[in-house]
Amino acid sequence: MSLYAVLSDIHGNLYALEKIYKDMKSFEIRGVILLGDLIDYGMQSNEVVNFLENRFDYKIVCSIWGNHERAIMTSDFTNFSSSRGIDSARYTASILNEKTKRYLDTSLRHEGVFEFFLNEKSCLAVHGSLENSYWKSIFPDDVCGDYSKYDIVFSGHSHYSHVFTKFYDSDNIKMRNKHAVKFINPGSVGQPRNHHSQAQYALIDIDTLSVSLRSISYEVDKAMSLYRGDIDNFYRDRLKNGV
């Protein structure tokens, strides 16, 4: 078994990340794929980065910027869809310490996309999609790009978990002229939006391509109690309902 964990959209929620980490200890995990948005919305952005840097004892196969890292690290807030999103990003930018900013700058790939191999499987990690690696999500009915050269596509951004296979035309008679690409979105660790408030991540066995979408209970009330009116309470309240 070659088991890998896939995490995305932690969004400054250390309580959720700690419970995910505890759950991961139940498995023999060979590496971790981080799909961006470690920070913002939640009140523990510095704490999340510190945990990943100093306590997270797994090999990180890849770690990429999400749209929140890009916006905050480049001070470009123009792509947010709401003023409350801009206000949250500006607040997070104001409280990030130098150690956190250094980690985000040096330990994550700025492009928001990364190609790599796992057990000879061609993989793509992208925060959003090939149409826009930061701001446009992959969905089963619209994958937003051509992924025919990959075997597995890992994506985040939407905060909606999914696993599905898309078949592309291929000049391979043995495989009936089709090439299968598996798409995996692990959901959000710290700000789920699929009507489940639990922290969410995925496990994939590269040998069998079996995928488990896991949901782990955590102290939602504690995470909510950290909000002190510095950003819109929308980001606090959505934790309870997973919206």
C-alpha positions, 0 to 999 in steps of 0.5 A: 500500500502506498498511501498519501494524504491530500489536504487543502484550504486549511484557512487558518484553522489550527483546531481542524488541522490538529484533528486531521493530523491525529487521524492521519496517525492511524495510517501508514502515510508516505507523504502529503500533498498540500493544495494551498490556502493555508491562511486567511478566514480563520484566526490562526494563520500563524499557528497553522504555518508554525504547526506545518513547519515544526510539528508536522512530521510527514514528507511533503510531496508538494505544497503550492500557493492558493489564491489567498497566499498569492493575494496576501503575499503580493498585496493584490486583492483585486480578484476577491468577489466581496468586500468582506473577502478583501477585508479578511485578506487585508487583516490576515496580511496585517497579522502575519509574522515574518516567520510565517511570511518566510515559510509561505515564500520559500516552502510553497510553489508560487505558481499554484500548480505543480506536475510530479510523479507518484509510483510512475503515475503522472500527477497534477496538483493545482489549487484551482484549475488549468484555466486559472490556477488560483481562482477557478475551480474544477467541478465534475460537470466542468473541469476547466482545462485539458488534463489528458496527459495526467493520470491523477489531478489533485485540486482544491479551492472550491471547498467541495470534496469530490472523486470522479474519473473522466475518460479522454480519447487516446490512441491506445487500442489496448485500452479501447482508445481511452485514457482515464484521469482521476480527479480528487478534491479533498474538500476543505480542512478548515472552512468546509462548504459542502454542508458538513462542518467537519474537517475534511481531507483525502487519502489515496492509495497510489497502488490501487487508486482507491480514494477515501474522503474523510470527515473528522469532528473538531472543536468548532465552537473553540474555532468560532470563539477566536473571532473578535470582530476583526473580520466579518462574522460570516467567516465565523458563522459558516464554520458551524453550518459548513456553508 
